[in-house]
Amino acid sequence: MKLLALIVYFAVMVGIGLYCRKHATDVNGFVLGGRAVGPWLTAFAYGTSYFSAVVFVGYAGQFGWKYGIAATWAGIGNAIIGSLLAWVILGRRTRIMTQHLNSATMPQFFGERFHSQALKIVSSVIIFVFLIPYTASLYNGLSRLFGMAFDIDYSVCIILMAVLTAVYVIAGGYMATAINDFIQGIIMLVGISAVIAAVLHSKGGFLAALDGLGQISDPTVSSTPGIFNSFFGPDPLNLMFVVILTSLGTWGLPQMVQKFYAIKNEEAIKKGTIISTLFALVVAGGCYFLGGFGRLFSDQIDIAANGYDSVIPTMLQNLGPGLIALVVILVLSASMSTLSSLVIASSSTLTIDFLKGQFIKDMDDKKQVLYIRGLIVVFIAISAGIALVQYKSSVTFIAQLMGISWGALAGAFLAPFLYSLYWKKTTQISCWACFIFGAGIMIVDMLAPNVLPAVMRSPINCGAIAMLAGLVIVPVVSLFTPKPDQKLVDDAFACYEKGTVVAQKTALGK
């Protein structure tokens, strides 16, 4: 049954990729789906790119074990800050200005917005460097689940997932990933709900499980009774940093923001905001909520020997074969949807912003699509290779690099992108300052964490602080550096002032 479910799942993914070939004949179609993607597809593409196996297996297990039921705040933050506010604050303005500036990627946006080729090239290099380890980390959550469900070598699973993702992305581009993301999103919604119900049922229901959690104590964490079923858990400060990193981070991640480039119209933005928020509430909230009960299985889990990645698989190992099959497809869906989003963002950025004009002068639309497809193969091959090396040599630093990748990308891009959409006084130098600080501080955290203050030695805390610092760095540096060219700024912001006709239900008129 499990194998049959996988075969059907893979066949549907590839079939959709082949069906969507007609939408992927030029750069606009391949990278942005012709900027005509509706609310359901965009919202699910956003949500499935957001939540991968790293969240379901890694973060949910780790933070659920550390903070108990209070880890659910991370999921709530993902829904409100990472989805609702991201759509409300960034969605419309991103769609309008990126189309006005004719930009298909985040580096292209910076290049056109500030009329700077150097900004475009450096931002594309940052994306290339820091998306690779993030991409590699997506395979991590699969190893234990496949070991639990199938008697198949994990290397085969990595190669299979990489090849099938490459086939449907190369064939159908963004539209294929959007349709597949919708299907994968449905699987994630059903899977999370079913798994939570089954796990809680195995512990006597929600109230009994909550009561059991309250009776667990860990002197190394806290001496307070019932701390793991309390409102804010044993460590509210570090929990807050988790919420900031995993929620606010989406505002500066190129593969997330790029979803707003492709959305169809105003109605799609309104519906997409609601759909995306509810999706995040169920999937992210459900993941962290489930992880919060991990300590009920502490008699079966050895964190010192097997790490936090063992928490969720241990909770699921006694489920029935049907539910196990659903869980495996759930985690595959989460990983493949994020992987497809990352490789499109990486390959399109490297082609459009780095190779075109710098190294290859004559690159028409067809050549660009060809190069993007070729680089998708390269990115997937590199990420699969890193995952295989990690698996064969038991190297554990890749999971840590995922947090550093997220922090570096959002720390570098969040503030410059946000202010560029809203504030005319944002300067080119302030963008450089944020790029250098955001990426630089995360590199220091990776290579020499001891030189940083104690609170910043965790990649999660450091990434959250890098994002928040950027929101201060950009306006402060902008106020003390030469003003941007007024005509350039006025041209960029002119798109917001264009008149449009709306129905009277939106505006009464004169």
N, C-alpha and C positions, 0 to 999 in steps of 0.2 A: 504493500500500500504506500509506504514511504517513498520507495523508488519510483512508482508510477506517478505519484503526485509531483515529484521533481521533474520527471520527463515531460509531463503535460505543461508544467510551469515554464520550463525552458523553451518548449516548442512555441508557446504563446508569445514569449518575449521576442524570439527571433522572427516569428511571423509578422509581428507589428513593425519590427525594424524594416523588413522587406517591403511591407505595405506602404511605409512612409517615405520611400525613396523619392517620390515625386515632389516632396516638400524640401528636399535637400540638394537642389541643383545649383544654388548660389550661396554666397556667404550669409546674406540676410535670412534665407530660408534654413540653412544648415545650423547657424549659431543661434538665431532668434525665432525660428518658426514663422518668419515673415511678419513678426510683430502682430500676430493675429490669434494668439492663444487665449482661450476663454477662461472664465474664473475657476471652474472646477479643476481643469488641467493645471493651471498656474498655481493654485493653492496647494494642490497635492504635490506638484513638482517642488514647491518651496518646502513643504513639510517633510517629504521623503528625503530631500537633500540635507535637511537639518538633522534628522535622527537616523543614525546608522547603528550597526552592531556595536560600535564603540560605546554608544549610549546604553543600549539594551543590556549588553553583557558586562562591559567595563565600568562605566560611570554609575549605572544603577546599582550594581553590586558593591562597588567601592564606597559610594556615598550613603547608600542604604545601611551598610555595615557600620559606618562611622557615625552617622547622625540619626539612625532609626527612622521612624515615620516622618520626622521633620524634613527628610530628604525630598519629600513631595513638594516642598517650596521651590526646589529647582525646576520641577515640571511646571508649576504654576507661573514661575518667572519666565520660562520658555514660551508659555502661551501668551502672557500679557505683554512682556517687554520684547521678547524675540519674535513674536508673530504679530499681535494686535498693533502695538505701537510702531513696529517696523513698517507695517503696511500703511498705517495712517500717516506717519511722518515722512517716509521715503517713497512710498508707492507711486503716487501721482506725479510728484516733482521729478523723480527719476525717469519715469516714462516720457514726460514732456521734454526735459532738457536733453536726454540722451538721443532722442529722435531729432531734435533741433540741431544738435552738434554732430549728428550722423555718426555716433559712436556705438560700437557693438560690444565693447569690453570696458572694464574699469580703467586700465591704463590709457586706452584711447580717449576716454572721457577726460582724464587729467590732462592729456596732451592737448586736446582741443579747448578745454575750459581755460587753461592757462597759457595756451599757445607755446607749449614747451615740449620739444622732442625728447629732451633729457629726462623730464618727469615721466614721460610715457615709457621710455626704455627701462629706467630703473625700477619703476613699479612693476613692469612685466617680469623683470629678473627676480624681484622679491616673491612674486606669485609663483614663478617656476620653482624657485628654491624651496619654498615652505609648503607648497601643495604636495610635493612628492612624498615626504614622510607621512603626511595626513592620509594620502591615498593608500600608502602601504599599510597603515594601521587598520584599515577597514577589514582586512582579512583576519585580524586577530581574534575577533569575537566568534569566528566560525569554527575554530579548531576543536574546542572542547565539545561544542554541540554536535559536530559531525562525528567526533569520537564516541559520543553518547548514543547517536542514532544509527550510524552505519559502520560497517567494518570496512572502511575505505581509508587509504592513506591520505593524510591531510594535504600532501603535495598535489594529489590528483584533484582535490576540491579547489585549491587555489588556481590551478591551470584551467579547470573547467569554468569557474566563475569568470576568470579574466577573458577567456576566449569568447564566451557567450555574450558578455557585456560589450566586448569589442565589436562583435558581429552586428548587434542591433544598433549601436551608436554610430558606427561607420556607415551603415546602410541608410538609416533614417534621420540622423542628426537630432536636433533639439526636439522636433515633433515626436519622434519615436521615443525619446526618453520621457517626454511629457505624458504620452499615452501609457507607456509602461509604468511610469511613476503613479499614475492614477490607479492602475490595477494593483500595483505593489502597496499603495496606500490603503486600499480596501483590505488587503490581506493583513496589513499591520494593525488596522483598527479592530478587525475581528479577532486576530491572534492575541493581541494584548488583553482584550476583554475576557476571552476564554481562559487564558493562562491565569489571570488574576483570580477569576472565579474558582478555578480548579485548585490553585495553591491554597487559597483561604479555606476552601471546603475541606482540604486535607488536614487543616488545623482546627476544625470545628466551627468554621464560619468567621466573619469579620470581628465580631465582638470578642469571641474566645481568643482569636489570634492577637487582637489588640491587648487583651488582658494578659496573655502569655508574654507578650513583648514587654509589658510593664513590670513583669516579675524578674526580668533578666538584668543582671548588674555586671559591670566590668570596672573594677577598681582602677585599671590603667587609664580609663577614659573619664569616669566621673564617680563620685561616691553618693550622688543623689539617687534615691530610689525612683524607679519608674522613668528614668531619664530618656529611654529609647522610644517611649510612646508619648513624650511630651511635645508641646507646641513648637518649640524652637530647637529641641535636641541638646546635646552636650556641648556644642561648640558653635554658637550663633554667628560669631565673627567670620570664621572660615567658611561656614555655610553661605554667608552673604557673598563672599568672593566667588564661590561656586555658581551662585545665581547670576552674578554679574558677568562672569566669563561665558557661561553657557547661554545667556539670554541676550545681553547687549552685543556680544560678539558677532551675531548674525548681521548687524548693521554695517560691518566693515569687511565681510567675507565676499570676495568677488563672485563665487559660485552661487551665493544667495541673492545678492543685489541684482545680479544679471537676470533673475526671474522677472523683475519689474520692467526690464527693457522690453520684454516680449509680450506683455499683457495687451489685450485687444482694445479695450475702451473703458470709459468711466464706470459703466455698469459692472464690468468685469472686476474692477478694483474694489467696488463696494461689496460685491458678493464674495470675492476672493478673500477679503479681510476677515469676514465672518467664518468662512469655511476653514481657512488656515488656522485661525485661533482655536476653533473647536477641535480640529485635528491635533494640534499641539497639546491641547488640554488632555485629550484621551491618550495619545501615544506617549508624550513625555511625562505627563502627570502619572499615567499608568505605570511606566517603567520605573520611575523613582519610588512610587508608592509600593510597587511589588518588592523592589530592593530593600525597602524599609523593614520588611519582615524577615530579612535574611538571617538574623540572629536566632530565629526560632529553629534554624537548622544547624546551630553551632556545634552540635554533637557529631555532625557529619562533615564539617568544614575545618580544614587546617590552613588558616591564612598564611602562617609563616612558611609552610611548605609549598602551597599551591597558589598563593596570591589571591587578590580580590576577584580575578576573572573566574574563580571557581564557585563564587557564591550563587549566581543565577543558575548555571547548569546543575548544581547540586539541588537547588530548589525544584528543578523541573524533571529530574532523572526518574522519578517514580510515576510520572504521568502515563496515561495510556498511549498506545502506538499512534492513534489518530491525532492526539494533541501534540505528540512529539513531532510528527510530520508537519503539523501546522507551525510549530515553533521553528523548525529548521527553515521552512519556506519564509516565515516571518523575518528571520535574521538574514537570510539570503536577499529578500526583498529590500530590507533596510540597507544592506551593504551595496547591492548592485545599483540601487537608485542613487545613492550618494556617490558611488564610484563613477557612474555615467556623467553626473553633473560636474564632478571635479575634472574629469579628463576633457570634457568639452571646454570648460573654463580655461584649463591649462593650455591646451593645444591651440585654441583660437587666439589666446593672448600672445603666445609665442610666435604664431604666424603673422597676425595682423599688426602687432605692436613691436615685434623685435626683428623678424626676418624681412618683412615687407618694407622696402625703402631703405633699410640699413645694409642688408647683404644681398637682397634680390630686388633689383630696381624695377624690372618689368614683371609684375605679378598681377594678372587679371583675375576676375572672379573665379573662373574654373581652376586656375592654378592654386589660388588660396584655399579652396575647398579640398583640393588634392593634398596640399601640404597639411591642412588640419587633420584630414583622415590619416595621413601617414604618422603624424605626431601622436594621434590617439593610440596607435599601435605601440609607439615608443614609450609613452607614459604608462600604459597598462603593463607592458613588458617589464619596465623598470620597477614599478610598484610590486608586481607579482614576484620579481626576482628578489627584492628586499624581504618580502614576506617569507619566501622559501629559505633564504639565508637565516632569517630569524628563527624559523621553525627547526631547521637542521642543526643550528649551533646553540639553540636556547638563549639567544640574545634577547634581552628584555627592554632595551632602551627605546624601541620604536613606539611603544605605548606612551612613554613620556614625551617623545617628540611630537605626538599628536597634539598634546596640550600646548607645547611650545609653538607649533605651527599655527594653531588657532589664535594664540595670544599675539604672535608676531604680525600676522595678516591684519587682524582687527585693530591692534595697537597702531599699526602704520597707516591704515586706510580709513578707519571709521570717522575720525574727526575731520580730516581733509575733505572726504566725500560729503559728509553731512553739511559742513559749513559752505562748501562750494555750491550746494543746491539752494541755500537760504541767504547767505551773507555776501554782499557785493564787495566787501572790504577784505575778503580772504586773499592772502598773497601767496605767490609761488614759493617764497622762502619759508613761509609757515608750513607748507606741505612738505618741503625738504626736511624741516626740523622734526616733524612728526614721523616721517618715513624712517629717519635715522634713529630717533629715540625708540619708536615702537619695535622695529626689527632688532636694533642694537641691544636693548635691555633684555630681550628674550635670548639672544645669543650669549650674552654674559651669564644669564641664569642657567643656560645649558652647560657652558664651559667652565665658569668660575663662580658658582652661586655664593661662595663664602664671602665674596667682596660686597655683596648686597646686604641690606638690613634683613634681620631674621624673618620678618613677615613676608619678604619678597623671594625667599629661597624656594618656595613651592612654585612650579610653573603656572598653577592655577591662580594663585594670588598675584604673581608677577604679571600675568596676562591681563587680569582684571584691572590692576593699577595702571598698566600701560595704556589701556583704553580710556580710563578716566583722566589720566594725565594729558592725553592727546586733546581732550575737550577743553583743557586749559591752555595747552601749548599753542594751538592754532590761533585763537583770538589774541593772546598776549603777543606772540611774535608778529602777527599781522599789524598790530597797533604801532609796533616799533620798527617796521621795515617799510621800504618804499611802496606807495600805493600802486595797485594794479592799473594797467592802462584802462581809462574810463570807457573808451569806445569798445574795447574787447569785452569788458564786463557788461556794458549795455546791450551788446549784441547777444551775449549768452542769456541774459535775463529777459530779453524781448519776447521769448517764447511764452512766458507766463502772462503777458499782457494781450496776447492775441484774442480777438473776440470770437465767441462761439454761440450758436443758437441752441437753447435748451428748452425743454417743455415747461409749461407753467407750474407743474407740480414741483419743479426744482427752484424756479424763480418767478415771481409775479410779474416782473417787468414794470413799465411806467404806469 
